[in-house]
């Protein structure tokens, strides 16, 4: 009889975990499907960041909701017209990505977001902040490349940064295009670990390369 009760308890636990997993996946898919269109309205990115954070708080042990919350948050920061608000937005992104990092350390995708956050801080005043945040941005990209050489996103972000850096400071299409092409080559064989894992950036890389022709 004791074994029967244990079996029933195990079944109930398994069914409950499966239902929770399905709910998590459904919520994540819904939010992921809304990311691209949200770039047309920055406020929607902030709404999505908050939604991903709520999923993360509910799930506790999943790093991807915190990752996407930080991704939406930092992109909202790039699009914020009032530069006095940018640092606060980027600081919130740092809080989110650090939580992802605590759950999934030494991760290439997380290092990419850290690089983006540093760039977001830097864009408030590039001339004054380059030494501090420029080094943090490039350093995190180098780390991302080492953590996963197959990941196309650090090469995409490096190429994009170079494209918008003035030629007198070592930027421009001449230095950007090789990095962007490397990224595009890696996208050709890149396969995300699951349907929820990061798989963004390829259309943007193609656009940047076309602008450099």
Residue frames as a rotation matrix with the C-alpha (Angstrom) as fourth column:
UNK 1
0.561 0.828 0.000 0.00
0.828 -0.561 0.000 0.00
0.000 0.000 -1.000 0.00
UNK 2
0.381 -0.519 -0.766 2.85
0.194 -0.765 0.615 2.37
-0.904 -0.383 -0.190 0.82
UNK 3
-0.675 -0.666 0.317 4.32
0.406 0.024 0.914 1.78
-0.616 0.745 0.254 -2.63
UNK 4
-0.071 0.755 0.652 0.94
0.986 -0.045 0.158 2.61
0.149 0.654 -0.742 -4.20
UNK 5
0.783 0.370 -0.500 0.77
0.503 -0.850 0.158 5.93
-0.366 -0.375 -0.852 -2.37
UNK 6
-0.070 -0.903 -0.423 4.34
0.106 -0.428 0.897 6.74
-0.992 0.018 0.126 -3.40
UNK 7
-0.643 -0.114 0.758 3.52
0.725 0.229 0.650 5.94
-0.247 0.967 -0.065 -7.02
UNK 8
0.387 0.876 0.289 0.42
0.912 -0.410 0.023 8.16
0.138 0.254 -0.957 -6.95
UNK 9
0.639 -0.221 -0.737 2.41
0.250 -0.846 0.470 11.00
-0.727 -0.485 -0.486 -5.39
UNK 10
-0.474 -0.878 0.069 5.08
0.280 -0.076 0.957 10.63
-0.835 0.473 0.282 -8.06
UNK 11
-0.347 0.442 0.827 2.45
0.935 0.098 0.340 10.73
0.069 0.892 -0.447 -10.83
UNK 12
0.716 0.667 -0.205 0.83
0.690 -0.721 0.064 13.86
-0.105 -0.187 -0.977 -9.36
UNK 13
0.292 -0.710 -0.640 4.22
0.108 -0.641 0.760 15.57
-0.950 -0.291 -0.111 -9.04
UNK 14
-0.646 -0.574 0.503 5.19
0.506 0.171 0.846 14.66
-0.571 0.801 0.180 -12.61
UNK 15
0.014 0.757 0.653 1.88
0.979 -0.143 0.145 15.87
0.203 0.637 -0.743 -14.05
UNK 16
0.784 0.282 -0.554 2.13
0.472 -0.850 0.236 19.11
-0.404 -0.446 -0.799 -12.08
UNK 17
-0.107 -0.919 -0.380 5.68
0.114 -0.391 0.913 19.76
-0.988 0.054 0.146 -13.27
UNK 18
-0.607 -0.077 0.791 4.68
0.760 0.237 0.606 19.02
-0.234 0.968 -0.085 -16.87
UNK 19
0.450 0.856 0.255 1.75
0.884 -0.467 0.006 21.46
0.124 0.222 -0.967 -16.67
UNK 20
0.629 -0.301 -0.716 4.02
0.189 -0.835 0.517 24.13
-0.754 -0.461 -0.468 -15.20
UNK 21
-0.470 -0.869 0.156 6.58
0.313 0.001 0.950 23.53
-0.825 0.495 0.272 -17.96
UNK 22
-0.300 0.455 0.838 3.92
0.951 0.070 0.302 23.83
0.079 0.888 -0.453 -20.67
UNK 23
0.765 0.592 -0.252 2.64
0.627 -0.774 0.086 27.07
-0.144 -0.224 -0.964 -19.12
UNK 24
0.231 -0.795 -0.561 6.20
0.098 -0.554 0.826 28.45
-0.968 -0.246 -0.050 -19.02
UNK 25
-0.650 -0.502 0.571 6.91
0.559 0.193 0.806 27.51
-0.515 0.843 0.156 -22.64
UNK 26
0.112 0.793 0.599 3.62
0.980 -0.188 0.066 29.01
0.165 0.580 -0.798 -23.82
UNK 27
0.812 0.169 -0.559 4.26
0.367 -0.892 0.263 32.29
-0.454 -0.419 -0.787 -21.99
UNK 28
-0.138 -0.955 -0.263 7.79
0.114 -0.279 0.954 32.49
-0.984 0.102 0.147 -23.36
UNK 29
-0.538 -0.032 0.842 6.68
0.810 0.257 0.527 31.78
-0.233 0.966 -0.112 -26.93
UNK 30
0.542 0.823 0.171 4.01
0.840 -0.536 -0.081 34.47
0.025 0.188 -0.982 -26.72
UNK 31
0.679 -0.342 -0.650 6.54
0.054 -0.859 0.509 37.07
-0.732 -0.380 -0.565 -25.58
UNK 32
-0.391 -0.895 0.213 9.20
0.268 0.110 0.957 36.01
-0.880 0.431 0.197 -28.08
UNK 33
-0.188 0.408 0.893 6.72
0.980 0.144 0.140 36.33
-0.071 0.901 -0.427 -30.94
UNK 34
0.801 0.597 -0.041 6.08
0.597 -0.802 -0.013 39.94
-0.040 -0.014 -0.999 -29.90
UNK 35
0.140 -0.824 -0.549 9.69
0.549 -0.397 0.735 41.13
-0.824 -0.405 0.397 -29.78
UNK 36
-0.608 -0.481 0.632 10.24
0.780 -0.216 0.587 42.06
-0.145 0.850 0.507 -33.43
UNK 37
0.084 0.727 0.682 7.07
0.710 -0.524 0.471 44.15
0.699 0.444 -0.560 -33.73
UNK 38
0.686 0.190 -0.702 7.83
0.701 -0.431 0.568 45.86
-0.194 -0.882 -0.429 -30.41
UNK 39
-0.400 -0.905 -0.142 10.82
0.796 -0.420 0.437 47.65
-0.455 0.062 0.888 -31.94
UNK 40
-0.389 0.334 0.859 8.33
0.629 -0.585 0.512 49.85
0.674 0.739 0.017 -33.79
UNK 41
0.519 0.551 0.653 7.10
-0.203 -0.663 0.721 51.19
0.830 -0.507 -0.232 -30.45
UNK 42
-0.476 -0.880 -0.006 9.76
-0.216 0.123 -0.969 51.41
0.853 -0.459 -0.248 -27.72
UNK 43
-0.248 0.442 0.862 7.16
-0.967 -0.168 -0.191 51.42
0.061 -0.881 0.469 -24.95
UNK 44
0.771 0.562 -0.299 6.20
-0.570 0.819 0.068 47.90
0.283 0.118 0.952 -26.00
UNK 45
0.046 -0.845 -0.532 9.77
-0.003 0.533 -0.846 46.75
0.999 0.040 0.022 -25.41
UNK 46
-0.711 -0.277 0.646 9.53
-0.585 -0.277 -0.762 47.95
0.390 -0.920 0.035 -21.82
UNK 47
0.292 0.896 0.334 6.21
-0.955 0.289 0.060 46.14
-0.043 -0.337 0.940 -21.42
UNK 48
0.699 -0.095 -0.708 7.83
-0.209 0.921 -0.330 42.95
0.683 0.379 0.624 -22.73
UNK 49
-0.426 -0.904 0.033 10.81
-0.220 0.068 -0.973 43.38
0.878 -0.421 -0.228 -20.40
UNK 50
-0.445 0.347 0.825 8.40
-0.895 -0.167 -0.413 43.54
-0.005 -0.923 0.385 -17.46
UNK 51
0.644 0.749 -0.158 6.52
-0.759 0.651 -0.007 40.51
0.097 0.124 0.987 -18.74
UNK 52
0.315 -0.631 -0.709 9.68
-0.054 0.733 -0.678 38.42
0.948 0.252 0.197 -19.09
UNK 53
-0.664 -0.585 0.466 10.74
-0.464 -0.165 -0.870 39.47
0.586 -0.794 -0.162 -15.60
UNK 54
0.060 0.765 0.641 7.42
-0.990 0.127 -0.058 38.27
-0.125 -0.631 0.765 -14.16
UNK 55
0.789 0.147 -0.597 7.97
-0.333 0.918 -0.214 34.90
0.517 0.368 0.773 -15.84
UNK 56
-0.160 -0.957 -0.241 11.48
-0.091 0.258 -0.962 34.77
0.983 -0.132 -0.128 -14.36
UNK 57
-0.554 0.001 0.833 10.22
-0.802 -0.271 -0.533 35.53
0.225 -0.963 0.151 -10.86
UNK 58
0.504 0.835 0.221 7.58
-0.860 0.510 0.032 32.81
-0.086 -0.206 0.975 -11.16
UNK 59
0.793 -0.187 -0.579 9.98
-0.140 0.870 -0.473 30.20
0.592 0.457 0.664 -12.52
UNK 60
0.857 -0.438 0.271 12.94
-0.382 -0.187 0.905 31.08
-0.346 -0.879 -0.328 -10.27
UNK 61
0.181 -0.848 0.499 15.46
0.053 0.515 0.856 28.69
-0.982 -0.128 0.138 -11.89
UNK 62
0.496 0.047 0.867 15.11
0.844 0.210 -0.494 29.67
-0.205 0.977 0.065 -15.55
UNK 63
-0.336 -0.735 -0.589 17.78
0.504 -0.669 0.547 32.03
-0.796 -0.114 0.595 -16.91
UNK 64
-0.645 0.024 0.764 16.18
0.753 -0.150 0.641 32.76
0.130 0.988 0.079 -20.29
UNK 65
0.495 0.857 0.143 13.34
0.817 -0.515 0.259 34.99
0.295 -0.011 -0.955 -18.99
UNK 66
0.542 -0.389 -0.745 15.88
0.343 -0.707 0.618 37.21
-0.767 -0.591 -0.250 -17.23
UNK 67
-0.547 -0.778 0.309 18.02
0.565 -0.071 0.822 37.21
-0.617 0.625 0.478 -20.38
UNK 68
-0.345 0.479 0.807 15.14
0.844 -0.218 0.490 38.36
0.411 0.850 -0.329 -22.60
UNK 69
0.723 0.545 -0.424 14.00
0.683 -0.655 0.324 40.88
-0.101 -0.524 -0.846 -20.00
UNK 70
0.100 -0.791 -0.603 17.49
0.281 -0.559 0.780 42.42
-0.955 -0.248 0.166 -20.12
UNK 71
-0.655 -0.319 0.685 17.53
0.711 0.050 0.702 42.22
-0.258 0.946 0.194 -23.94
UNK 72
0.197 0.819 0.539 14.26
0.865 -0.404 0.298 44.16
0.462 0.407 -0.788 -24.23
UNK 73
0.733 0.071 -0.677 15.31
0.537 -0.670 0.512 46.59
-0.417 -0.739 -0.529 -21.49
UNK 74
-0.222 -0.915 -0.338 18.65
0.379 -0.400 0.834 47.50
-0.898 0.057 0.435 -23.08
UNK 75
-0.615 0.061 0.786 17.12
0.780 -0.103 0.617 47.92
0.119 0.993 0.016 -26.53
UNK 76
0.596 0.803 -0.002 14.54
0.770 -0.570 0.288 50.22
0.230 -0.174 -0.958 -24.97
UNK 77
0.418 -0.535 -0.734 17.51
0.423 -0.601 0.678 52.16
-0.804 -0.594 -0.025 -23.57
UNK 78
-0.642 -0.671 0.370 19.06
0.610 -0.155 0.777 52.53
-0.464 0.725 0.509 -27.03
UNK 79
-0.374 0.600 0.707 15.77
0.765 -0.230 0.601 53.95
0.524 0.766 -0.373 -28.33
UNK 80
0.406 0.504 -0.762 15.11
0.865 -0.481 0.143 56.34
-0.295 -0.717 -0.632 -25.43
UNK 81
0.380 -0.202 0.902 15.37
0.571 -0.717 -0.401 59.92
0.728 0.668 -0.157 -26.73
UNK 82
0.792 -0.060 0.607 15.90
-0.448 -0.732 0.513 61.47
0.414 -0.679 -0.606 -23.28
UNK 83
0.105 -0.868 -0.485 19.53
0.033 0.490 -0.871 60.63
0.994 0.075 0.080 -22.50
UNK 84
-0.419 -0.216 0.882 19.03
-0.813 -0.344 -0.470 61.58
0.405 -0.914 -0.031 -18.85
UNK 85
0.503 0.697 0.511 16.93
-0.833 0.548 0.072 58.43
-0.230 -0.462 0.856 -18.52
UNK 86
0.493 -0.273 -0.826 19.31
-0.532 0.657 -0.534 56.09
0.689 0.703 0.179 -20.32
UNK 87
-0.585 -0.807 0.081 21.58
-0.550 0.322 -0.771 55.22
0.596 -0.496 -0.632 -17.40
UNK 88
-0.370 0.526 0.766 18.65
-0.808 0.225 -0.545 54.20
-0.459 -0.820 0.342 -15.23
UNK 89
0.701 0.630 -0.334 17.26
-0.708 0.559 -0.432 51.99
-0.085 0.539 0.838 -18.00
UNK 90
0.211 -0.729 -0.651 20.67
-0.440 0.524 -0.729 50.39
0.873 0.440 -0.210 -18.55
UNK 91
-0.656 -0.429 0.621 21.12
-0.731 0.152 -0.666 49.86
0.191 -0.890 -0.413 -14.80
UNK 92
0.226 0.819 0.528 17.86
-0.801 0.464 -0.378 47.92
-0.555 -0.337 0.761 -14.72
UNK 93
0.749 -0.022 -0.662 19.12
-0.508 0.622 -0.596 45.81
0.424 0.783 0.455 -17.64
UNK 94
-0.340 -0.939 -0.052 22.28
-0.579 0.252 -0.776 45.11
0.742 -0.233 -0.629 -15.63
UNK 95
-0.385 0.293 0.875 20.20
-0.855 0.245 -0.458 43.96
-0.348 -0.924 0.156 -12.67
UNK 96
0.667 0.745 0.015 18.29
-0.659 0.599 -0.454 41.57
-0.347 0.293 0.891 -14.92
UNK 97
0.586 -0.476 -0.656 21.28
-0.415 0.518 -0.747 40.13
0.696 0.710 0.106 -16.78
UNK 98
-0.487 -0.757 0.436 23.18
-0.771 0.137 -0.622 39.61
0.412 -0.639 -0.650 -13.53
UNK 99
0.054 0.593 0.803 20.32
-0.774 0.533 -0.341 37.40
-0.631 -0.603 0.488 -12.35
UNK 100
0.906 0.197 -0.375 20.55
-0.411 0.627 -0.662 35.43
0.104 0.754 0.649 -15.59
UNK 101
0.111 -0.972 -0.208 24.31
-0.584 0.106 -0.805 35.18
0.804 0.210 -0.556 -15.07
UNK 102
-0.378 -0.222 0.899 23.85
-0.915 0.238 -0.326 33.78
-0.142 -0.945 -0.293 -11.57
UNK 103
0.481 0.662 0.574 21.70
-0.500 0.745 -0.441 30.98
-0.720 -0.075 0.690 -13.02
UNK 104
0.863 -0.214 0.457 23.82
0.483 0.612 -0.626 30.33
-0.146 0.762 0.631 -16.13
UNK 105
0.520 -0.727 -0.448 27.41
-0.282 -0.641 0.714 31.55
-0.806 -0.245 -0.538 -15.60
UNK 106
-0.492 -0.870 0.028 30.05
-0.185 0.135 0.974 31.70
-0.851 0.474 -0.227 -18.33
UNK 107
0.153 0.686 0.711 27.46
0.715 0.419 -0.559 32.06
-0.682 0.594 -0.427 -21.08
UNK 108
-0.741 -0.533 0.409 28.22
0.651 -0.421 0.631 33.69
-0.164 0.734 0.659 -24.44
UNK 109
-0.085 0.799 0.595 24.71
0.707 -0.373 0.601 35.09
0.702 0.472 -0.533 -24.93
UNK 110
0.723 0.315 -0.615 24.77
0.685 -0.443 0.578 36.75
-0.090 -0.839 -0.536 -21.51
UNK 111
-0.227 -0.887 -0.403 28.15
0.654 -0.445 0.611 38.31
-0.722 -0.125 0.681 -22.27
UNK 112
-0.590 0.092 0.802 26.64
0.719 -0.391 0.574 39.78
0.367 0.916 0.164 -25.46
UNK 113
0.517 0.843 0.147 23.93
0.632 -0.491 0.600 41.51
0.578 -0.217 -0.787 -23.42
UNK 114
0.479 -0.433 -0.763 26.54
0.663 -0.391 0.638 42.84
-0.575 -0.812 0.100 -20.99
UNK 115
-0.642 -0.715 0.277 28.36
0.702 -0.402 0.588 44.33
-0.309 0.572 0.760 -23.98
UNK 116
-0.203 0.669 0.715 25.14
0.671 -0.437 0.599 45.94
0.713 0.601 -0.360 -25.21
UNK 117
0.730 0.480 -0.487 24.49
0.678 -0.417 0.605 47.45
0.088 -0.772 -0.630 -21.78
UNK 118
-0.056 -0.842 -0.537 27.98
0.665 -0.433 0.609 48.97
-0.745 -0.323 0.584 -21.70
UNK 119
-0.744 -0.173 0.645 27.38
0.649 -0.414 0.638 50.45
0.157 0.894 0.420 -25.17
UNK 120
0.279 0.932 0.232 24.05
0.735 -0.363 0.573 51.85
0.618 0.010 -0.786 -23.99
UNK 121
0.588 -0.175 -0.790 25.77
0.633 -0.508 0.584 53.65
-0.503 -0.843 -0.188 -21.11
UNK 122
-0.448 -0.894 -0.004 28.48
0.664 -0.336 0.668 54.88
-0.599 0.296 0.744 -23.47
UNK 123
-0.397 0.314 0.862 26.03
0.824 -0.291 0.486 56.38
0.403 0.904 -0.143 -25.98
UNK 124
0.638 0.559 -0.529 24.88
0.742 -0.629 0.231 58.93
-0.203 -0.540 -0.817 -23.39
UNK 125
0.815 -0.476 -0.331 28.19
-0.495 -0.868 0.028 60.72
-0.301 0.141 -0.943 -24.03
UNK 126
0.918 -0.396 0.025 30.57
0.361 0.807 -0.467 58.71
0.164 0.438 0.884 -26.26
UNK 127
0.332 -0.854 0.400 33.51
-0.059 -0.442 -0.895 61.10
0.942 0.273 -0.197 -26.07
UNK 128
0.013 -0.297 0.955 33.54
-0.923 -0.372 -0.103 61.25
0.386 -0.880 -0.278 -22.27
UNK 129
0.463 0.338 0.820 32.57
-0.746 0.648 0.153 57.64
-0.480 -0.682 0.552 -21.61
UNK 130
0.634 -0.173 -0.754 34.52
-0.573 0.550 -0.608 55.74
0.519 0.817 0.249 -24.26
UNK 131
-0.401 -0.915 -0.040 37.41
-0.659 0.318 -0.681 54.71
0.636 -0.247 -0.731 -22.03
UNK 132
-0.587 0.212 0.781 35.16
-0.687 0.380 -0.619 53.21
-0.428 -0.900 -0.078 -19.33
UNK 133
0.255 0.863 0.435 32.29
-0.421 0.504 -0.754 51.72
-0.871 0.010 0.492 -21.28
UNK 134
0.527 -0.131 -0.839 33.99
-0.833 0.114 -0.541 51.16
0.166 0.985 -0.050 -24.63
UNK 135
-0.571 -0.811 -0.125 36.46
-0.735 0.574 -0.361 48.79
0.365 -0.115 -0.924 -23.04
UNK 136
-0.523 0.464 0.715 33.67
-0.434 0.577 -0.692 47.01
-0.734 -0.672 -0.100 -21.14
UNK 137
0.549 0.779 -0.303 31.68
-0.636 0.154 -0.756 46.60
-0.543 0.608 0.580 -24.34
UNK 138
0.332 -0.493 -0.804 34.55
-0.787 0.324 -0.524 45.20
0.519 0.808 -0.280 -26.42
UNK 139
-0.672 -0.640 0.374 35.82
-0.735 0.510 -0.448 43.10
0.096 -0.575 -0.812 -23.52
UNK 140
-0.147 0.714 0.684 32.49
-0.482 0.552 -0.680 41.35
-0.864 -0.430 0.263 -23.11
UNK 141
0.739 0.378 -0.558 32.35
-0.661 0.247 -0.708 40.62
-0.130 0.892 0.432 -26.83
UNK 142
-0.172 -0.875 -0.452 35.80
-0.798 0.393 -0.457 39.04
0.577 0.282 -0.766 -26.74
UNK 143
-0.700 -0.018 0.713 34.65
-0.585 0.588 -0.559 36.96
-0.409 -0.809 -0.422 -23.77
UNK 144
0.353 0.925 0.139 31.49
-0.584 0.334 -0.740 35.93
-0.731 0.180 0.659 -25.66
UNK 145
0.486 -0.249 -0.838 33.59
-0.796 0.269 -0.542 34.76
0.360 0.930 -0.068 -28.61
UNK 146
-0.626 -0.780 -0.025 35.74
-0.668 0.552 -0.499 32.63
0.403 -0.295 -0.866 -26.32
UNK 147
-0.486 0.501 0.717 32.76
-0.587 0.421 -0.692 31.19
-0.648 -0.756 0.089 -24.45
UNK 148
0.287 0.571 0.769 31.10
0.325 0.697 -0.639 30.00
-0.901 0.433 0.014 -27.67
UNK 149
-0.670 -0.668 -0.325 33.10
-0.081 -0.369 0.926 30.37
-0.738 0.647 0.193 -30.90
UNK 150
-0.718 0.445 0.535 30.03
0.695 0.426 0.579 29.24
0.030 0.788 -0.615 -32.90
UNK 151
0.146 0.821 -0.552 27.84
0.760 -0.450 -0.469 32.09
-0.633 -0.351 -0.690 -31.65
UNK 152
-0.139 -0.206 0.969 27.31
0.910 -0.413 0.043 34.65
0.391 0.887 0.245 -34.46
UNK 153
0.750 0.656 0.080 26.03
0.586 -0.716 0.380 37.43
0.306 -0.238 -0.922 -32.20
UNK 154
0.447 -0.611 -0.654 29.31
0.407 -0.512 0.756 38.74
-0.797 -0.604 0.020 -30.73
UNK 155
-0.615 -0.657 0.436 30.68
0.675 -0.152 0.722 39.18
-0.408 0.738 0.537 -34.26
UNK 156
0.076 0.751 0.655 27.46
0.852 -0.390 0.349 40.92
0.518 0.532 -0.670 -35.29
UNK 157
0.865 0.294 -0.407 27.66
0.486 -0.692 0.534 43.33
-0.125 -0.659 -0.741 -32.35
UNK 158
-0.009 -0.944 -0.329 31.37
0.477 -0.294 0.828 43.96
-0.879 -0.150 0.453 -32.93
UNK 159
-0.588 -0.183 0.788 30.76
0.809 -0.141 0.571 44.66
0.006 0.973 0.230 -36.62
UNK 160
0.436 0.831 0.345 27.84
0.768 -0.543 0.339 46.95
0.470 0.117 -0.875 -35.84
UNK 161
0.680 -0.258 -0.686 29.91
0.443 -0.602 0.665 48.89
-0.584 -0.756 -0.295 -33.30
UNK 162
-0.402 -0.914 0.054 32.71
0.550 -0.194 0.812 49.31
-0.732 0.356 0.581 -35.83
UNK 163
-0.238 0.376 0.896 30.34
0.933 -0.168 0.319 50.43
0.270 0.911 -0.311 -38.58
UNK 164
0.711 0.629 0.314 29.11
0.500 -0.766 0.403 53.32
0.494 -0.130 -0.860 -36.47
UNK 165
0.436 -0.678 -0.591 32.54
0.518 -0.348 0.781 54.25
-0.735 -0.647 0.200 -35.17
UNK 166
0.849 -0.132 -0.512 34.18
-0.423 -0.750 -0.508 57.12
-0.317 0.648 -0.693 -37.15
UNK 167
0.847 -0.526 -0.073 36.94
0.295 0.581 -0.758 56.03
0.441 0.621 0.648 -39.51
UNK 168
0.183 -0.826 0.534 39.49
-0.457 -0.552 -0.698 58.24
0.871 -0.116 -0.478 -37.73
UNK 169
0.018 -0.131 0.991 38.95
-0.985 0.167 0.040 56.07
-0.171 -0.977 -0.126 -34.65
UNK 170
-0.843 -0.509 0.172 39.35
-0.464 0.851 0.245 52.79
-0.271 0.127 -0.954 -36.51
UNK 171
-0.205 0.862 0.464 35.74
0.101 0.490 -0.866 52.26
-0.974 -0.131 -0.187 -37.54
UNK 172
-0.140 0.268 -0.953 33.71
-0.904 -0.428 0.013 52.42
-0.405 0.863 0.302 -40.73
UNK 173
0.799 0.589 -0.119 32.64
-0.575 0.690 -0.440 49.78
-0.177 0.420 0.890 -43.21
UNK 174
0.243 -0.788 -0.565 36.19
-0.646 0.303 -0.700 48.76
0.724 0.535 -0.436 -44.03
UNK 175
-0.797 -0.559 0.228 36.79
-0.520 0.445 -0.729 47.31
0.306 -0.700 -0.645 -40.57
UNK 176
-0.240 0.801 0.548 33.16
-0.794 0.162 -0.585 46.38
-0.558 -0.576 0.598 -39.88
UNK 177
0.379 0.560 -0.737 32.46
-0.911 0.367 -0.190 44.26
0.164 0.743 0.649 -42.94
UNK 178
-0.432 -0.554 -0.711 34.85
-0.418 0.822 -0.386 41.35
0.799 0.130 -0.587 -42.15
UNK 179
-0.947 0.123 0.297 33.29
-0.251 0.297 -0.921 40.98
-0.202 -0.947 -0.251 -38.70
UNK 180
-0.061 0.993 -0.099 29.78
-0.815 -0.106 -0.570 41.16
-0.577 0.046 0.816 -40.14
UNK 181
0.174 0.068 -0.982 30.66
-0.827 0.551 -0.108 38.57
0.534 0.832 0.153 -42.79
UNK 182
-0.840 -0.487 -0.239 32.06
-0.248 0.737 -0.628 36.26
0.482 -0.468 -0.741 -40.11
UNK 183
-0.648 0.682 0.339 28.81
-0.464 0.000 -0.886 36.65
-0.604 -0.732 0.316 -38.23
UNK 184
0.241 0.787 -0.568 26.74
-0.948 0.066 -0.311 35.87
-0.207 0.613 0.762 -41.33
UNK 185
-0.243 -0.423 -0.873 28.85
-0.602 0.771 -0.206 32.78
0.760 0.475 -0.442 -42.04
UNK 186
-0.987 -0.146 0.066 28.27
-0.135 0.540 -0.831 31.56
0.086 -0.829 -0.552 -38.49
UNK 187
-0.275 0.957 0.090 24.51
-0.760 -0.159 -0.630 32.15
-0.589 -0.242 0.771 -38.76
UNK 188
-0.008 0.263 -0.965 24.49
-0.905 0.408 0.119 29.70
0.425 0.874 0.235 -41.69
UNK 189
-0.315 -0.183 -0.931 25.37
0.012 0.980 -0.197 26.81
0.949 -0.073 -0.307 -39.37
UNK 190
-0.902 -0.062 0.426 24.13
-0.402 -0.236 -0.885 28.11
0.155 -0.970 0.188 -36.02
UNK 191
-0.133 0.879 -0.457 21.36
0.175 0.475 0.862 26.14
0.976 0.035 -0.217 -34.32
UNK 192
-0.181 0.114 0.977 19.85
-0.852 -0.515 -0.098 27.39
0.492 -0.850 0.190 -31.05
UNK 193
-0.954 -0.280 0.104 19.71
-0.288 0.775 -0.562 24.88
0.077 -0.566 -0.821 -28.21
UNK 194
-0.495 0.864 0.089 15.90
0.741 0.474 -0.477 25.05
-0.454 -0.170 -0.874 -28.19
UNK 195
-0.055 0.573 0.818 13.05
0.826 -0.434 0.360 27.07
0.561 0.695 -0.449 -29.64
UNK 196
0.887 0.387 -0.253 13.35
0.459 -0.669 0.584 29.41
0.056 -0.634 -0.771 -26.64
UNK 197
0.149 -0.923 -0.354 17.09
0.717 -0.146 0.681 30.05
-0.681 -0.355 0.641 -26.90
UNK 198
0.195 -0.089 -0.977 18.48
-0.274 -0.961 0.033 33.20
-0.942 0.261 -0.212 -28.57
UNK 199
-0.145 -0.206 0.968 18.34
0.837 0.496 0.230 33.21
-0.527 0.844 0.100 -32.37
UNK 200
0.819 0.506 -0.270 18.18
0.349 -0.813 -0.465 36.91
-0.455 0.287 -0.843 -33.20
UNK 201
0.186 -0.760 -0.623 20.32
-0.104 -0.646 0.757 39.17
-0.977 -0.076 -0.199 -35.36
UNK 202
-0.346 -0.458 0.819 20.69
0.687 0.472 0.553 37.63
-0.639 0.754 0.151 -38.83
UNK 203
0.475 0.548 0.688 18.40
0.874 -0.387 -0.295 40.07
0.105 0.741 -0.663 -40.74
UNK 204
0.920 -0.181 -0.347 20.17
-0.040 -0.926 0.376 42.99
-0.390 -0.332 -0.859 -39.10
UNK 205
-0.043 -0.986 0.163 23.58
0.098 0.158 0.983 41.63
-0.994 0.058 0.090 -40.15
UNK 206
-0.148 0.058 0.987 22.37
0.946 0.298 0.125 41.24
-0.287 0.953 -0.099 -43.73
UNK 207
0.833 0.513 0.209 21.12
0.549 -0.814 -0.190 44.82
0.073 0.273 -0.959 -43.72
UNK 208
0.661 -0.648 -0.378 24.39
-0.186 -0.630 0.754 46.20
-0.727 -0.428 -0.536 -42.32
UNK 209
-0.279 -0.775 0.567 26.42
0.444 0.419 0.792 44.29
-0.851 0.473 0.228 -44.94
UNK 210
0.189 0.430 0.883 24.20
0.982 -0.085 -0.169 45.62
0.002 0.899 -0.438 -47.73
UNK 211
0.972 0.168 -0.164 24.76
0.186 -0.978 0.099 49.16
-0.143 -0.127 -0.982 -46.45
UNK 212
0.313 -0.937 -0.153 28.52
-0.197 -0.222 0.955 48.62
-0.929 -0.268 -0.254 -46.69
UNK 213
0.061 -0.277 0.959 28.49
0.844 0.528 0.099 47.63
-0.533 0.803 0.266 -50.37
